[in-house]
Amino acid sequence: MYLTTVQAQQHSTEIVTHASGTSLWKFEKLPYEMYNKICRDFDKDIPGISSNDLAGWLELTAGEVSRIENEKSKTHAIIEIWIAKDENHDVKNFIKILEDKKVARSLAGETLKCAEQIYK
């Protein structure tokens, strides 16, 4: 049995879409697959590159983190909260934070390298 593109997308492990009306418009130039890879990588909760580490790097409060404990993708929820907190929070600043923490290359490899090229 072959799945149509729509059926395949419904059965995939994709985290989010870049829907208009959300704060993710600040990430709009970042390809969909790249954003999902970043979320999946942090959601694996590997020590040193976990969603909780990301929440700390993005300076979320304990209350903000506790409200998203049951989200399908904690990373997606963390990024949405972070973006909403400041008009200057965008993908370029997000990548800089990851680079400062020395995880940009190891976390999503070519994903963030490509994103950097988009936002230079």
PyMOL commands that set and color helices and strands:
alter all, ss='L'
color gray80, all
select helices_A, chain A and resi 5-11+23-27+32-43+51-57+62-66+74-85+91-100+104-108+110-118
alter helices_A, ss='H'
color red, helices_A
deselect
rebuild
show_as cartoon
